[in-house]
Each structure stands twice: as structure tokens, then as C-alpha cells.
């Protein structure tokens, strides 16, 4: 791999890992979409349950960027690179959760136990555990959804590439993101909150649908960004080298997926 290709892979990998890790930790917060838009929550009825509102996991802010990074790595470096960085990502996330649990078990300093925040006394160990101490169900759901989502993304990316004969970047990149994020949006919620926390099926489904609607909308809106970054990468590597890299990644990935020879235009 040439020096510029190594630098590019390092940048894309760091962006991928950073966003994935942050998304895992902020994803425990469920926020009100209505209030973000300056509206009062509107009660909904779905699957026989009333009082549901438009609520989203905060992790949705970053996951579209994770999948853009995945598609760019897929485009230039192929299936093997995406699979490798996905397993590294899962390992980093698991390691981070272990370190958080280690930190939670440490005895707090006396002066830190009670702190005044916003004019109110706050018990810091409880606050720390409440924010970072995600249950094992959430950890399991997050890691499972992450790996399945990545696998679905990479396979659908190359399937769409083959279907379009290597044309139309937006179809394979945005299309694979729409498919994989549908899976990712529901797997983590059903494992973490339906099975793990005992939330109702309706409540989890509403949050999953809203999460996916947001991710799908962002994936479509970020399509011009994808083309822009693609152009910057082609300029950075040089058009000829970039095209050769894309063709090599496509051939290797098609062979690994048993798709046979694939021509890239």
C-alpha cells in the first residue's frame, strides 16, 4: 500500500472508530424529537399502546457518519478492510465498556462524592453509574447490532455494485446504508430494551421506526457529502491511482463474496 493510501486508510479508520465509540456511549440517552423542533410532545397510539411520543436515541446523531466511513473504506479498500476494521471497532467498544465498569468499581474520593451542579447537590457516584453504567443487555445489543449492521452493509454494498455494473456511487453507498441501518436500528433496541429492560414492544418499535426514519433521511441528505469526500479522495490519491484502487477493491470483494468477476466503470 502506498503512503497516501495508508494515510487515507488511517484517517477513515480513525473517523469510523471515533464516531462508533462515541455513538455507543451517548446512545443510552433518549431525547424528544418534538422538543428539538420546539414543539410539545404529541401522544401517539401504536400496536394498542397509547401515550407514545417521538423519541430517539442520541446515537442516531453519529451513526450516519459511521456508515459513510464504512462505505468509503468499502469503496477503496474492499470487504477485507471493512471486516477487519469492524472487528477492531467491536473490540474497542467492548474494551471501553470493560474500562467503564472498572472505573465504576473504584472507590470515590471523599471530596468528589457530593458536588454542587446548577445549584443542586449531586451524588457523583450515582450519576456516573447512571450515565455510563449501561446494562449488559445494552452492551450485548450494541455489539450485536454493530457487527450485524456492518456485515449487512458490506454485502449489500457489493450486491448493489454488481447490480448497477459499478455505476452510480449513491445507489451502492446510500442504498447499502438504508438497508443496514434498518437492521441496526431494531436489533440493538429489541435486545437492550425489549428483552433486557422490559420495555413494551410498541414503545421499542416506535423508537426503532423513528431512529430509522432519521438515519434514512440523513443518509439521503448526506449523499452530496459522500460525493464531495469521494472527489477529495480522488484528488488526494490521483484519479488514476484512485480508480485502480476502487477496481482492485471491487474485484477482491466480489471474489470473497462468491460473485465472480466484476467490471467497474
C-alpha positions, -999 to +999 in steps of 0.1 A: +000+000+000+014+034-010+020+061+017-010+082+007-032+051+007-020+043+042-027+078+054-062+078+039-070+044+054-057+057+088-079+088+086-111+069+075-105+042+102-100+068+130-131+086+119-150+053+118-138+042+152-142+076+169-178+080+158-188+044+165-174+046+201-190+079+209-223+068+194-223+038+217-219+059+248-243+087+240-269+062+227-282+055+262-299+089+262-334+090+246-344+125+236-376+142+225-377+150+188-407+173+193-388+194+218-358+196+195-382+211+169-397+235+196-429+215+199-447+199+227-447+160+227-477+146+207-491+114+222-493+086+197-511+053+196-494+022+181-499-015+185-527-008+210-505+013+233-512+050+240-491+078+252-461+071+229-440+101+218-415+109+191-383+098+209-349+090+195-317+075+208-289+102+208-267+077+190-286+084+158-266+117+155-234+099+147-244+065+131-249+080+096-213+092+096-201+057+107-218+042+077-204+068+054-169+059+066-178+022+061-189+028+025-157+048+017-135+021+032-155-004+013-152+016-020-114+020-019-102-009+002-128-036-001-145-063+020-115-075+038-106-040+051-142-033+063-144-067+080-111-060+098-120-025+110-154-037+121-139-064+143-114-039+156-143-015+163-163-041+182-131-049+202-126-013+210-162-008+221-161-039+243-128-028+258-143+007+265-173-009+283-149-031+304-129+000+314-161+019+324-171-009+347-136-009+362-139+028+368-173+024+384-159-001+409-132+023+421-139+039+455-146+076+450-125+104+467-144+119+496-144+154+482-159+141+449-189+122+463-211+152+466-208+181+441-229+212+435-242+213+399-266+240+388-273+250+424-282+214+434-264+187+453-255+158+431-243+124+443-215+119+417-210+081+420-247+075+414-247+100+385-216+084+370-231+049+372-264+061+358-248+076+328-220+052+320-233+020+337-252+006+308-266-028+314-251-060+299-282-062+277-274-028+262-237-038+257-248-070+241-274-053+219-249-026+208-222-050+198-246-074+181-263-046+161-229-031+152-214-063+138-246-074+120-251-039+106-216-038+093-220-072+077-253-063+060-238-030+048-207-045+032-227-074+015-255-051+002-228-026-010-212-051-033-245-066-043-257-032-054-224-025-071-228-057-091-265-049-099-256-015-113-224-027-130-202-005-108-221+027-118-239+052-095-220+056-063-251+069-045-270+037-052-245+013-037-234+036-009-267+052+002-286+021-007-265-002+014-267+023+043-305+023+041-306-015+042-280-019+070-294+009+092-328-007+091-313-038+107-291-019+131-320+004+143-340-025+156-315-052+167-300-030+194-333-018+207-350-051+209-321-068+226-313-039+250-347-025+259-374-051+249-356-082+262-332-065+286-352-037+302-387-049+298-400-020+277-432-027+257-429-040+221-448-009+209-425+016+227-394-001+214-409-003+178-418+034+178-383+044+189-368+020+163-390+034+135-381+069+144-344+061+146-345+045+112-365+074+097-339+098+110-310+077+098-326+072+064-333+109+060-297+117+070-283+091+046-302+107+017-292+143+028-256+133+032-254+119-004-238+151-017-213+149+011-204+114+001-197+126-035-177+155-022-155+134+000-152+109-028-139+137-051-114+149-024-101+114-021-097+110-058-078+143-059-056+133-030-047+099-044-048+110-080-076+100-104-057+071-119-045+056-087-079+061-070-097+043-099-071+014-098-077+011-060-115+010-065-113-016-092-089-038-071-113-035-041-143-044-062-126-075-077-113-088-044-146-082-026-166-099-054-143-129-053-146-131-015-184-129-017-185-155-045-199-130-070-174-138-097-157-112-119-170-077-116-163-049-141-161-014-126-169+016-148 
